[in-house]
Amino acid sequence: MKDKLLNWLNLVLVADVFLVILGFIWFAVAVAGNASGINLGLDLWHKLWIPLFNPAIGILMGGAILSGITSWVSKKFMKNES
């Protein structure tokens, strides 16, 4: 059960990493376009910051911490059992 949960958590974190990376790329391109006077969706990105990208970054950080803690605890108990 624990392995299934960790595999699911890792899958969600991988998808979340790609969402955050794509969001950053979109932001960088939109800022460059805005500086050039071309509308590449910076306003839409700003509208999506709070409901989409901000929680995605929080989930990524929380999931990474949770994954690290579970790995540490698992190693700690496995070490004590041997």
N, C-alpha and C positions, 0 to 999 in steps of 0.2 A: 504494500500500500504506500509506504514511504517513497519507494522508488518511482511509482507512478506519479505521485504528487510532485516529486522533484523534477521528473521529466516534463510534466505539464508546465511547471513553473519556468523551467529553462526554455521551453518552446514559446511561452508568452513573452519572456524577456528578450529572446532573439527577435521576435516580431516587433516588440517595442523599440529595440535598438534601431531596427530599420526605419520605423516611423520617425524616431527622433533624428536620425541622420538625414532622411529625406526632408523633414521639416527644416533642418538647418541649411541644407542645400537650396531649398526653395527660398528661404529667407535671404541667403547670400545673393542669389540670382536676382531676387526682387529688389534688394537694396541697390545692387549695381544698375539694374534697369531704371529704378527711380532716380538715381543720380544722373543717368543719361537722358532722362525725360521720357522713358518708355514704361508704360504700365504693365508690369509682369505679375501683378497680384499681391502687392505688399499690403494693400488695404484688407484684402481677404485673409491674408496671413495674420494680420493684427486681430481680426475678428475671431480667428480660430485659436489664438494664443491661449486664452483662459480656458475655453472648454475642451481643447484637444491636446495641444502641445505641453502646456503646463502640467496637467495630470500625467501625461506620458513620461515626462522627465521624473516626476515624483515616483511613479510606479517603477521606473527603471532603477532609481536609487534604492527604493525600499526593497525591491526584489533582489537586487544585488546584495544588500545587507542581509536579508533573510536567507539567501542561498549560502552566503559565507558563514552565517551563524549555524545553520543546519549542518554544513560540512564540518565545521569545527567541533560541534557537539557530537556528531557521528564518529569522527576520528577519536575524540576524547573517550567515548564509551567503548569503542572497539579496542583501544589501547588498554583500557582497564580490564577487559574481558580476557585478554591473552595472558 
